Amino acid sequence: MKSTLFFVFSLGFIFSAGLQAQTITGAWKGKLGSIKTELKLIKKGDSLVGTSYYFTSKTKYRRYSVRGYFDPETNSVIWWDDVLLEEKGSSLLTSNREPFLSVADFNCPGENTMLLEGSTTEKDNKDKPTGPAAMQKTDHSQFADEWDFVLDNYLVGANHPDIIDSVAGIAFRPVTIPPGFEAVMDPAVPIGTPETSGTSTAEIKPSRAPTAAPSPVETPAVPAAAIEQKFAQRTNKLQTVIPVTSEKIELRFYDNAQVDGDSIALFLNGRLLYKNIRLTDQAYTVFLNANDLQDDNELVMVAENLGSIPPNTSFMVAIVGAKRYEARLYATENSSALIRFIKQ
């Protein structure tokens, strides 16, 4: 009898703990800046997916796919509008039409009250704040979409990664897809601590020189002045956001497809770090020290050329402590790939 009661108690405790850990999943209503917003967030590992609706009425709204991260240890939440999926109505506010990126704290001030409170900026420009983020969890969603099935059945099986991925494949299908602009992020994967011996903690520097592997296209080195000009003239497009939760950050850059002579430069917070990086199937590795970073940082990948097969694409692996993040970066003669690192 005692063992049975202990089993029931243990099962109840585990289920309650699971409920507590998953409460970020759900529908949220409130405002981002001054715009009425409904947000649907679904937790998948450390990652978040879902949709955001900016609206003036039920028939006049903009809908974006949403990606982000949730840290249950600190209750920090980062999410951003990824791709515009739908726009209805013509009387939406003409201002603040840029997609948003929000950073908030998840807190529960009352038994039945859950809040997301923080700040919002333009997704592609952290220097353009758009106001506070003030969202409250709700039981009822005003806008019906594919994620409602997951929200309604999350605790009874719909939290399985395969189901979430399947729904995302349907829900993230916009009317028009911007060619090549898609950040791909895997849930955080436990890995061994990266080797950083021999790397100065006071500097940001690569672990090795760019690979000298042969390329189908031999391109001359680009002068720093020309690279600075490219950086200044091109628009930065956010590809992904990475939470900084560890002292060391390791970044590995590869050619995303066929090795065709792609060459890139990296800028951190407006300062040129490295140039003439030839992308190959071997990693070009950079270490960042979190102590040298600001609270919100911008790493920009500028295409020095487009290789023999445009556009310039790279595959980036970021290792932050024991977590791994991945993104496919896309840069052209008109835009550069932006990665934001936000301290938790």
C-alpha positions in Angstrom: 0.0 0.0 0.0 2.8 2.4 0.9 4.6 1.7 -2.3 1.5 2.3 -4.3 0.9 5.7 -2.6 4.5 6.6 -3.1 4.2 5.8 -6.8 1.0 7.8 -7.2 2.6 10.8 -5.3 5.7 10.6 -7.4 3.7 10.4 -10.6 1.7 13.5 -9.5 4.9 15.4 -8.6 6.5 14.6 -12.0 3.3 15.6 -13.8 3.0 18.8 -11.9 6.7 19.6 -12.5 6.1 19.0 -16.2 3.1 21.4 -16.2 5.2 24.1 -14.5 8.0 23.7 -17.0 5.7 23.9 -20.0 3.5 26.9 -19.0 5.3 29.1 -21.5 3.3 27.2 -24.2 0.0 28.9 -24.9 -1.8 31.9 -26.3 -0.8 35.4 -25.1 -2.6 38.7 -25.5 -1.5 42.3 -24.9 0.7 44.8 -26.7 4.1 45.0 -28.2 4.9 48.7 -28.3 1.5 50.3 -28.9 0.2 47.6 -31.2 -2.5 45.1 -30.1 -0.9 41.6 -30.3 -1.8 38.0 -30.0 1.0 35.6 -29.6 1.0 31.8 -29.8 4.2 30.2 -28.4 5.0 26.4 -28.4 8.0 25.1 -26.5 10.2 22.5 -28.3 13.3 21.8 -26.2 14.8 25.2 -25.5 13.3 26.6 -28.7 10.0 28.3 -29.3 7.9 28.4 -32.4 4.5 29.8 -33.1 2.8 32.8 -34.7 2.2 36.5 -33.9 -0.8 38.6 -34.9 -0.7 42.4 -34.9 -4.3 43.7 -35.3 -6.8 46.4 -35.1 -9.7 44.0 -35.5 -10.4 40.3 -36.2 -10.4 41.0 -39.9 -7.5 43.5 -40.1 -4.1 42.0 -39.1 -0.6 41.0 -40.0 0.5 37.5 -39.1 4.2 36.4 -38.8 5.7 33.0 -38.1 7.6 33.3 -34.7 10.8 31.7 -33.5 12.6 32.1 -30.3 14.1 30.6 -27.1 13.1 30.0 -23.5 15.5 29.5 -20.6 13.5 27.8 -17.8 16.4 28.4 -15.3 16.2 32.2 -15.7 12.6 32.5 -17.1 14.1 34.6 -19.9 12.2 34.6 -23.2 13.4 35.8 -26.6 11.2 35.7 -29.7 11.1 37.4 -33.0 8.9 37.6 -36.2 10.5 35.4 -38.8 8.4 35.5 -42.0 5.3 37.5 -42.9 2.7 34.8 -43.5 -0.5 36.9 -44.1 -1.8 40.4 -44.2 -5.5 41.3 -44.2 -7.2 44.7 -44.2 -6.0 48.1 -45.3 -6.4 50.2 -42.2 -3.5 48.8 -40.2 -1.1 51.3 -38.7 1.3 52.4 -41.4 4.0 53.0 -38.7 5.8 50.2 -37.0 5.3 47.9 -39.9 8.8 46.4 -39.4 8.8 42.9 -37.7 9.7 42.9 -34.0 12.2 41.2 -31.7 11.2 41.0 -28.0 13.1 40.1 -24.9 11.0 39.5 -21.8 10.8 37.8 -18.4 8.2 35.1 -17.8 6.6 35.5 -14.4 3.6 34.4 -12.5 2.5 37.1 -10.0 -0.7 35.2 -9.2 -2.0 31.6 -9.2 -3.9 32.2 -12.5 -1.9 35.0 -13.9 1.1 34.6 -16.2 2.9 37.5 -17.8 5.6 38.3 -20.3 7.1 41.7 -19.5 10.1 43.2 -21.3 11.0 45.4 -24.3 10.7 45.3 -28.1 12.8 46.5 -30.9 12.7 46.3 -34.7 14.0 42.9 -35.6 16.7 44.1 -37.9 17.8 47.1 -35.8 18.3 46.9 -32.1 18.8 50.6 -31.9 15.2 51.2 -32.9 13.1 50.4 -29.8 9.4 50.1 -30.4 8.2 50.1 -26.8 7.5 47.7 -24.0 6.4 44.1 -24.3 3.3 43.4 -22.1 1.6 40.1 -22.7 -0.7 38.0 -20.5 -1.5 34.4 -21.0 -5.1 33.7 -22.0 -7.4 30.7 -22.3 -9.0 31.9 -25.5 -7.4 32.8 -28.9 -9.0 35.3 -31.1 -7.4 34.0 -34.3 -7.7 30.4 -35.2 -4.8 28.7 -37.0 -2.9 25.4 -37.3 -1.2 25.8 -33.8 -4.5 25.5 -32.0 -4.4 21.7 -32.2 -0.9 21.7 -30.5 -2.0 24.2 -27.8 -5.1 22.2 -27.0 -3.3 18.8 -26.9 0.2 19.8 -25.8 0.1 17.9 -22.5 -1.4 14.8 -24.0 1.1 14.1 -26.8 1.1 17.1 -29.1 4.4 18.2 -27.5 6.3 15.6 -29.5 8.9 17.2 -31.7 7.7 15.4 -34.8 4.2 16.7 -34.3 5.4 20.3 -33.8 7.7 20.0 -36.8 4.8 18.7 -38.9 2.5 21.5 -37.9 5.3 24.1 -38.5 5.6 22.8 -42.0 2.0 23.7 -42.6 1.7 26.8 -40.5 5.0 28.4 -41.7 3.9 28.4 -45.3 3.5 32.1 -46.3 1.8 33.5 -49.4 5.2 34.7 -50.7 8.5 33.3 -49.3 11.5 35.7 -49.4 14.0 33.6 -51.4 16.7 32.1 -49.2 15.8 34.0 -46.1 15.2 31.4 -43.5 16.9 30.8 -40.2 17.1 27.1 -39.2 17.5 26.4 -35.5 17.8 23.1 -33.8 16.8 22.7 -30.1 19.8 23.0 -27.9 21.8 19.8 -28.0 24.1 18.8 -25.1 27.7 18.6 -26.2 31.1 18.6 -24.6 32.6 21.9 -23.5 34.5 23.3 -26.4 38.3 23.4 -26.2 39.5 27.0 -25.6 43.0 26.4 -24.3 45.4 28.9 -25.9 42.7 31.4 -26.6 43.1 34.8 -24.8 40.2 35.7 -22.6 40.8 39.4 -23.4 40.6 39.0 -27.1 38.2 37.8 -29.8 40.2 35.8 -32.3 39.9 32.8 -34.6 41.2 29.4 -33.6 42.9 29.0 -36.9 43.5 30.8 -40.2 40.9 30.4 -43.0 41.2 27.1 -44.7 43.4 27.1 -47.8 41.5 24.3 -49.5 41.3 24.7 -53.2 38.2 26.5 -54.6 36.7 26.4 -58.0 36.9 30.2 -58.0 40.1 32.0 -57.0 39.2 35.4 -55.8 41.7 38.2 -54.8 41.8 39.6 -51.3 39.4 42.5 -50.8 40.8 45.6 -49.2 39.5 46.6 -45.8 38.2 50.0 -47.1 36.1 48.2 -49.8 34.7 45.8 -47.2 33.8 48.7 -44.8 31.9 50.4 -47.7 29.9 47.2 -48.4 29.0 46.9 -44.8 27.8 50.6 -44.6 25.8 50.4 -47.8 24.0 47.1 -47.3 20.9 46.4 -45.3 21.3 44.0 -42.4 18.7 41.2 -42.3 18.3 39.2 -39.1 18.8 35.5 -39.6 18.8 34.2 -36.0 19.1 35.2 -32.3 21.4 33.4 -29.9 21.0 33.6 -26.1 24.4 34.1 -24.3 24.4 32.0 -21.2 28.1 31.0 -21.0 31.4 32.8 -20.8 32.7 31.3 -24.1 31.0 31.3 -27.5 32.4 29.2 -30.3 31.3 30.0 -33.9 32.1 27.7 -36.8 31.4 28.9 -40.4 31.2 26.5 -43.4 30.1 26.9 -47.0 26.4 26.0 -46.9 26.3 24.2 -50.3 28.9 23.5 -53.0 32.3 25.0 -52.2 32.3 27.7 -54.9 34.7 30.4 -53.6 32.4 32.3 -51.3 34.3 34.9 -49.2 33.0 36.8 -46.2 33.9 39.4 -43.6 32.6 39.6 -40.0 31.7 42.7 -38.2 30.9 42.8 -34.4 28.9 45.8 -33.2 30.0 47.8 -36.3 33.7 46.9 -36.0 35.5 44.8 -38.6 36.8 41.7 -37.0 38.0 39.5 -39.9 38.0 39.8 -43.6 38.8 37.5 -46.6 37.4 34.4 -44.9 37.1 31.7 -47.6 34.2 29.4 -46.9 34.9 25.7 -47.5 33.7 22.4 -46.0 36.2 22.9 -43.2 35.2 25.1 -40.3 36.5 28.7 -39.9 36.3 29.1 -36.1 35.9 32.2 -34.0 35.8 32.4 -30.2 33.9 35.2 -28.5 34.3 36.1 -24.8 31.0 37.0 -23.2 32.7 39.4 -20.8 33.7 41.5 -23.8 30.2 41.7 -25.2 27.4 44.2 -24.6 23.9 43.1 -23.4 22.7 43.1 -27.0 25.2 42.5 -29.8 25.2 42.4 -33.6 27.4 40.1 -35.6 27.1 40.8 -39.3 28.3 38.6 -42.1 29.1 40.6 -45.2 29.5 38.9 -48.6 32.8 40.0 -50.1 31.8 38.1 -53.2 29.0 35.7 -54.3 31.2 32.9 -55.4 30.5 31.1 -58.7 27.0 30.1 -57.6 25.2 33.1 -56.1 24.1 34.0 -53.5 26.6 33.9 -50.7 25.4 31.3 -48.1 27.1 29.9 -45.1 26.2 27.4 -42.4 27.0 28.6 -38.9 27.2 26.4 -35.8 27.3 28.3 -32.5 28.3 26.5 -29.3 27.4 28.3 -26.1 28.4 26.4 -23.1 26.8 23.0 -23.4 24.2 24.1 -26.0 24.4 24.1 -29.8 22.6 26.3 -32.2 22.6 26.2 -36.0 21.7 28.7 -38.7 21.9 29.1 -42.5 23.1 32.6 -43.3 22.2 34.4 -46.5 23.9 37.5 -47.9 23.7 39.3 -51.3 25.1 42.5 -52.9 22.2 44.3 -51.2 21.9 42.7 -47.8 24.1 41.2 -45.1 23.3 38.4 -42.6 22.7 39.6 -39.0 23.0 37.5 -35.9 22.1 39.0 -32.6 23.7 37.7 -29.3 21.6 38.7 -26.3 22.9 38.1 -22.8 20.5 36.3 -20.4 
